[in-house]
Amino acid sequence: MPNVPPLLRNISGFFEKPPDLMNDWEIGGTQNKWVCPSDRHLQLRAQLKSGWSVRTAAARSPTNAAKVQPSAISDAEQEQIRKVLERVEESRQREQQRIGKMVDRLDKMRKRATGNGVTHCLLCHTEFGLLASKSYAAMCTDCRKYVCQRNCGVETVEPKTGELIFLCKICAESREVLWKKSGAWFYKEMPEYVKPEIAASQPGPSSPPGAWGGPSSSRNGSVRRLLPTPPSTTPDRNTATPRPRIQPSWVKEKVMTSMSVEEDDHSSSESEFVASGVVRRKKDPPTKQITQARREANLERFAQITSNNLSESEESSSPASSRSGSPRRSLATPSSFDSAHVGGPNPIPRHPSQTPTHSSTPANAGGIPHEAKSGNEDARSIDSGVVQSDHSNPVAAMTLSVSSLAPLAASTQDAQSRKLQSRQGSCDSRRVSNESTPRRDSADRENSGSRNSIGRESTRVTTSVSGSSLVTPPPLAMNQRRESPLDIRKLSISSGSTKRAGTSTDSMNIIEAIRFTNNARADSPGAAFMSSPDDDSKQHGARRNALARGSKARPPPTRALSDRDPTRQLSQDDEGGNPAPASLVQASVRRSASGLEPSLVASPVATRAATPLSDEIASTSTTRPPLEPGTLGSIQFNITYKQEQKQIVVHLIRAKNLRAMDKNGFSDPYVKLHLIPGNAKATKLTSKTIEKTLNPEWNEELTYHGITEEDRQRKTLRVTVLDRDRIGSDFLGETRVALKKLPSNEIKKFNLYLEHAIPIQQDKKEGVTEERGKVLVGVQYNIQQGSLFVFMKRGSELVGMDKSGFSDPYCKVSLTPITSKAHRQKTAIKKRTLNPEWDETLPFIVPFKDLPKKTLQIAVYDHDVGSRDDYIGGIVLSTSAKGERGKQWIQVIENPGQTFEYWHRLELDS
Amino acid sequence: MARTYDYLFKLLLIGDSGVGKTCVLFRFSDDSFNNSFISTIGIDFKIRTIDLDGKKIKLQIWDTAGQERFRTITTAYYRGAMGIMLVYDITNEKSFENIKNWIRNIEEHASQDVERMIIGNKCDMEDRRVVSRDRGQQLSIEYGTKFMETSAKLNHNIEEAFYTLARDIKGKMERGQGQTVGVGGTTGRYQQDSTIAAQGNNLCKNRHTFHCDFIAF
């Protein structure tokens, strides 16, 4: 809103109407404010005793002071408006500070993000080792750096396409903060803001224009958009900078030779990130706005204010940045441009210059014509594609694993080009997945075409890869095409995670070895494939399939290999809706891996019957983490669903063979339970921590209250095993149980393998978001005491109103219409919880006969210090209330002396 | 802390004098209602934070004076508004007819992307109704906006109206982001260009109409 100090200054001027609006018909149509009065006027004025000289407009209706200037604004009114404007000013400043704080935090985050984003996590510096056991990498869709996906990134839904994408925390934040929270999305301009410390509020000059890879290129992008030709001012570095990021071969190079290729990259990444988006913020006001301002001549001041307000001062804008008109591009999603223009992921033009020495070529990046960029969409999607499937199958993991094997299988060069291919492959498969199936053929053609270009240079690789490639060899490719994504996805199970990196060349042996090891365990991994996966896990079906679900807790250890796949197949068929993209991308992962065993893979895949086998091979040949389900250990627990009490009791027994996360070779495991979908904080239950063990025995019961039948149908229990660290925790594995599979009132035993993290599916259903929580209320009328007793027992899954995500809930209970002071009562405040246990009895003295007319209002509030308490939700019990609320009230009235307890869903507007 | 919020949306209520803009706002922000008519002076605003899809959205709702004499002040606030509610009174034909003028006003002064909504207020006074629901609906279709009949007195549809508007804005925000992100490819960029071009055209068009009006009057 246009409301700035100048406004206040100018307001009085504003109130003076422009002369032409003054009324001039009184005296001879003159435009002059001050005229000599006519006789008639003098006569009239004389009667009024108001002097001889008059202001024309004022004289217009001398009899009615109020009507003197119908269009003017009186002093009192001015005063009032001024007050409003002051309030606005205040709130505007608060808002500026808020944005400033957020921007500041983002800047700090960027400053800390000094990892190179290639071999080390951009944010936390964790090295993506060969073994990759510590953290698995994923590429940020926006800035194209690798970060570890456990802590440093988030998976989110691309709003436009609805796909899942992976963003590093910085990019996710800048999308959120710079774009949405600041309001820039609307104003097309970063609004003014005040950084917490004054020093920081001096933006502009301090940050090099080339700043952050994302933004810099984005700036480029926008410049280009405005100017027909690419600006000569664009520093080369801009174009070169993003390069390394999209050149995954670096990763490999690094790992294999530990050359410090990174030098360049590091510096670039550093400057990129440190620089933050400050420059980007400084923009000219959009021309549109200026025009607008001109147009509104009578509003000049306001308009000026508006544009000032909306746009930043121009002074500090560098030539380059001033040219970039649309902040939308420049700030909000800085890195999106990256892909737009970096040409990096655009595989086709790059290849020729690329192959053996990966002499990072900025050449095409700078001024590639559209043509060259046409591949970008795909290119972009490569990454998003890979990332998408990625939580389970980190990109880096894949590349690393390939590269780690490379020395054995082929020369560096080969490996590199193979990698390129795999990338490219994923590109294509991605595109394929985006389009309808028929298109796949063309994609294949294209892909093989481009592959050939590589092939010429490194024939050997081509052949070796081709054996397994989805795209290349006609027989295989066709076959797979026929087989549909299902199989491909199945194959992709292989891409589990980066846990172990096998180094043996004979992966067949590895497979066998692993298989036997697993079989040797008490619980066979075969169990994993037996039962169908949960509905909620559809998206990650491939991986999820790997885990046993409810029904088969303890499968026979001798389960044959051949048994598994059909089962799995079935279960996959069940999940008809499974998104193809992930699967195809995963296929490419698989391909990259299986390239090592062309002979092994190619032939089995050719026949459908053999698919399971090849699948198995593929899965293990990926040197990497054993997708075998047993590798994360297993967990044993019992669940009892008590239908009457609406409780779910989870009895944690023990876990076995957990991963060691601490240096001492042990972990400090504890278990977190969640109900999904649902607020993570509201449904979290945490077990105690057993220290220094890989086979913890908790023997602990955790109870969920207020689980309604509807919840049971809809929700899934997520059991996560974590390693407690001094700061934070490491993920050890998780498993899920759909509540609907639980029988009522009997103990159900589970012994499940742990899986890798499965991102929670963001369920954006209305119903879910509207949930405010539930309360357990008991009501009884006692005739002897003439009182109504309200038992406020507990709340469950309340909405977190505070910044911490928790609330400090208490209840206000009132019996309306209120006839006595005692008819308004409160419970105690339960600090920092979303599942409070009040257990309070509130007596209301009220004649029994009044009861039907009364209404019991229960409102749950979040107690805040220093501000108004937040309303979490409420319920109303009355005879006319619907559902259980009315039922309970009527029961209470009909059966005095008896207590009726119900769980009630809180509502916002009751 | 209770004060935090994720997004700040600025909404604006416009419409003829006496249609109940202030009442609608008070009902929404304070859940109060006052039968007597107190003309708004210039501008005023209220704040309410709502929860939408798990996001806290602070709505800064601007209430404008419907009276002509404040027009210069009120129009200054159009530009910053992300959502505008056009309010008319179902018992007042003139206020309904004037919606057209208000829309023109918006086109002239407000941002291109502003989310609009038409509200027929005082739907509790069914007996004095002169503007049928259908006409309101028709008008809203004509302008491609959402439409609701509300009653600030009975608190009917008030929340819904604001929530709907907020949701629309939020949707636009998220889509907008998608668009920017989608600029990755060439096609994306062209799209962007074309939207800009389209906007430019619109501007021209608007100016054109503006001129015509000017001449006509």
Interface residues (C-beta under 8 A of the other chain):
Chain A: M1 P2 F14 P70 S71 A72 I73 E77 Q80 I81 V84 R87 V88 S91 E95 D142 E158 P159 K160 T161 R175 W179 K180 K181 G183 W185 F186 Y187 G221 R225 K288 T291 Q292 R295 E296 N298 L299 F302 A303 I305 T306 N309 L310 S326 R328 R329 A332 T333 S336 F337 S339 A340 H370 K373 S374 N376 E377 D378 R380 K764 E766 T769 V799 M801 D802 K803 D862 D864 S867 R868 D869 D870 L908 D909
Chain B: M1 A2 R3 T4 D6 Y7 L8 K10 I41 G42 I43 D44 F45 I47 D51 L52 D53 G54 Q60 W62 E68 R69 F70 T72 I73 T75 A76 Y77 R79 G80 A81 M82 H109 S111 D113 E159 M173 E174 R175 G176 Q177 G178 Q179 T180 V181 G182 V183 G184 G185 T186 T187 G188 R189 Q192 D193 I196 Q199 L203 R207
